[in-house]
Amino acid sequence: MVVFPPVNGARRVRIRGEDVGRAYRLADLLEFLRRAGMDEQEIEETKLIDWRGGGPEKWAG
């Protein structure tokens, strides 16, 4: 999963090479992960997120 730098308050999200949408906050990102079939424990333990342009605390552009 790649979370791109924020633009206009949203971050583009790509999972398995496919754009899945824009996340405006961490809750949006978690929903994308759930839709991709990950459960909450897997989400908390995952090291598979490539944060570009700042980590999970950065949402404003």
Residue frames as a rotation matrix with the C-alpha (Angstrom) as fourth column:
MET 1
0.581 0.814 0.000 0.00
0.814 -0.581 0.000 0.00
0.000 0.000 -1.000 0.00
VAL 2
-0.651 -0.723 0.232 1.21
0.724 -0.683 -0.098 3.48
0.230 0.104 0.968 -0.87
VAL 3
0.542 0.712 -0.447 -0.16
0.787 -0.616 -0.028 6.62
-0.295 -0.337 -0.894 0.77
PHE 4
-0.067 -0.569 0.819 0.89
0.841 -0.474 -0.260 9.62
0.536 0.672 0.511 -1.30
PRO 5
-0.887 -0.334 -0.320 1.64
0.456 -0.745 -0.486 13.14
-0.076 -0.577 0.813 -0.02
PRO 6
-0.040 0.940 -0.340 -1.37
0.725 -0.206 -0.657 15.28
-0.687 -0.273 -0.673 0.87
VAL 7
-0.932 -0.054 0.359 -2.89
0.299 -0.675 0.675 17.53
0.206 0.736 0.645 -1.78
ASN 8
-0.444 0.786 0.430 -5.79
-0.511 -0.616 0.599 19.81
0.736 0.046 0.675 -0.80
GLY 9
-0.200 0.327 0.924 -6.24
-0.974 0.039 -0.225 17.91
-0.109 -0.944 0.311 2.48
ALA 10
0.833 0.489 0.258 -6.46
-0.452 0.871 -0.193 14.43
-0.319 0.045 0.947 0.93
ARG 11
-0.323 -0.941 0.102 -3.96
-0.741 0.319 0.591 11.67
-0.588 0.115 -0.800 0.30
ARG 12
0.340 0.366 -0.866 -4.21
-0.862 0.490 -0.131 9.36
0.377 0.791 0.482 -2.71
VAL 13
0.010 -0.245 0.969 -4.15
-0.674 0.715 0.188 5.69
-0.739 -0.655 -0.158 -1.73
ARG 14
0.161 -0.048 -0.986 -2.94
-0.857 0.488 -0.164 2.80
0.489 0.871 0.038 -3.87
ILE 15
0.137 -0.074 0.988 -3.29
-0.659 0.738 0.146 -0.85
-0.740 -0.671 0.052 -2.88
ARG 16
0.032 -0.241 0.970 -1.66
0.394 0.895 0.210 -3.64
-0.918 0.376 0.124 -4.90
GLY 17
-0.812 -0.531 0.243 -0.90
0.442 -0.288 0.849 -1.16
-0.381 0.797 0.469 -7.67
GLU 18
-0.274 0.809 0.520 -4.47
0.760 -0.149 0.632 0.10
0.589 0.569 -0.574 -7.99
ASP 19
-0.899 0.064 0.432 -5.73
-0.242 -0.897 -0.370 3.54
0.364 -0.437 0.822 -6.94
VAL 20
-0.506 0.728 -0.463 -8.53
0.800 0.597 0.064 2.98
0.323 -0.338 -0.884 -4.43
GLY 21
0.575 0.780 0.247 -9.41
0.652 -0.620 0.437 6.58
0.494 -0.090 -0.865 -3.60
ARG 22
-0.256 -0.571 0.780 -8.53
-0.083 -0.791 -0.606 9.57
0.963 -0.220 0.155 -1.45
ALA 23
0.105 0.208 -0.972 -8.18
0.928 0.330 0.171 9.51
0.356 -0.921 -0.159 2.31
TYR 24
0.275 0.082 0.958 -8.97
-0.048 -0.994 0.098 12.69
0.960 -0.073 -0.269 4.23
ARG 25
0.218 -0.225 0.950 -8.14
-0.972 -0.140 0.190 11.19
0.090 -0.964 -0.249 7.61
LEU 26
-0.757 -0.631 0.167 -6.79
-0.650 0.752 -0.110 7.99
-0.056 -0.192 -0.980 9.11
ALA 27
-0.208 0.768 0.605 -10.28
-0.269 0.550 -0.791 6.48
-0.940 -0.328 0.092 9.42
ASP 28
0.653 0.406 -0.639 -10.64
-0.695 -0.016 -0.719 6.65
-0.302 0.914 0.272 5.61
LEU 29
-0.204 -0.838 -0.505 -7.37
-0.904 0.359 -0.230 4.81
0.375 0.410 -0.832 5.17
LEU 30
-0.756 -0.037 0.653 -8.46
-0.445 0.762 -0.472 2.10
-0.480 -0.647 -0.592 7.61
GLU 31
0.323 0.938 0.128 -11.67
-0.401 0.258 -0.879 1.64
-0.857 0.233 0.460 5.62
PHE 32
0.445 -0.252 -0.859 -9.67
-0.873 0.090 -0.479 1.11
0.198 0.963 -0.180 2.41
LEU 33
-0.666 -0.746 0.018 -7.60
-0.719 0.635 -0.283 -1.54
0.200 -0.201 -0.959 4.21
ARG 34
-0.402 0.606 0.686 -10.73
-0.340 0.597 -0.727 -3.31
-0.850 -0.526 -0.033 5.48
ARG 35
0.621 0.667 -0.410 -12.17
-0.596 0.063 -0.800 -3.33
-0.508 0.742 0.437 1.95
ALA 36
0.087 -0.706 -0.702 -8.92
-0.884 0.271 -0.382 -4.93
0.460 0.654 -0.601 0.79
GLY 37
0.559 0.298 -0.774 -9.61
-0.089 0.949 0.302 -7.78
0.825 -0.100 0.557 3.22
MET 38
-0.581 -0.792 -0.187 -7.44
0.163 0.112 -0.980 -6.89
0.797 -0.600 0.063 6.21
ASP 39
0.502 0.722 -0.476 -8.81
0.647 0.051 0.760 -7.16
0.573 -0.690 -0.441 9.72
GLU 40
0.898 -0.056 0.436 -8.07
-0.242 -0.891 0.385 -4.65
0.367 -0.451 -0.813 12.50
GLN 41
0.709 -0.679 0.191 -5.24
0.033 0.303 0.953 -6.65
-0.705 -0.669 0.237 14.04
GLU 42
0.235 -0.620 0.748 -3.50
0.948 0.316 -0.036 -6.99
-0.214 0.718 0.662 10.67
ILE 43
0.632 0.051 0.773 -3.89
0.383 -0.888 -0.255 -3.25
0.674 0.457 -0.581 10.09
GLU 44
0.933 -0.256 0.253 -2.30
-0.355 -0.534 0.767 -2.43
-0.061 -0.806 -0.589 13.45
GLU 45
0.485 -0.770 0.415 0.59
0.129 0.533 0.836 -4.83
-0.865 -0.352 0.358 12.88
THR 46
0.756 -0.129 0.641 1.26
0.651 0.238 -0.721 -4.08
-0.059 0.963 0.264 9.20
LYS 47
0.009 -0.813 -0.582 4.56
0.133 -0.575 0.807 -2.63
-0.991 -0.084 0.104 8.07
LEU 48
-0.297 -0.063 0.953 3.36
0.881 0.367 0.299 -2.68
-0.368 0.928 -0.053 4.47
ILE 49
0.803 0.596 0.006 2.28
0.563 -0.754 -0.338 0.97
-0.197 0.275 -0.941 4.28
ASP 50
-0.356 -0.876 0.324 4.65
0.933 -0.353 0.070 3.19
0.054 0.327 0.943 2.32
TRP 51
0.607 0.541 -0.582 3.97
0.625 -0.777 -0.071 6.67
-0.491 -0.321 -0.810 3.71
ARG 52
-0.307 -0.683 0.663 5.14
0.923 -0.384 0.031 9.33
0.233 0.622 0.748 1.27
GLY 53
-0.337 0.117 0.934 5.28
0.111 -0.980 0.163 12.98
0.935 0.158 0.317 2.25
GLY 54
-0.514 0.096 0.852 4.72
-0.809 -0.386 -0.444 12.33
0.286 -0.918 0.276 5.95
GLY 55
-0.975 0.075 -0.209 3.30
0.140 0.939 -0.315 9.67
0.173 -0.336 -0.926 8.21
PRO 56
-0.331 0.933 -0.143 -0.19
0.833 0.361 0.420 9.05
0.444 0.020 -0.896 9.55
GLU 57
-0.083 0.289 -0.954 -0.25
0.748 -0.614 -0.251 12.40
-0.658 -0.734 -0.166 11.38
LYS 58
-0.746 -0.313 -0.588 0.08
-0.101 -0.819 0.565 14.43
-0.659 0.481 0.579 8.13
TRP 59
-0.131 0.784 0.607 -3.16
0.855 0.399 -0.331 15.15
-0.502 0.476 -0.722 6.24
ALA 60
0.761 0.380 -0.525 -3.04
0.120 -0.878 -0.463 18.83
-0.637 0.289 -0.714 5.28
GLY 61
0.555 -0.524 0.645 -1.14
0.818 0.205 -0.537 19.80
0.150 0.826 0.543 2.12
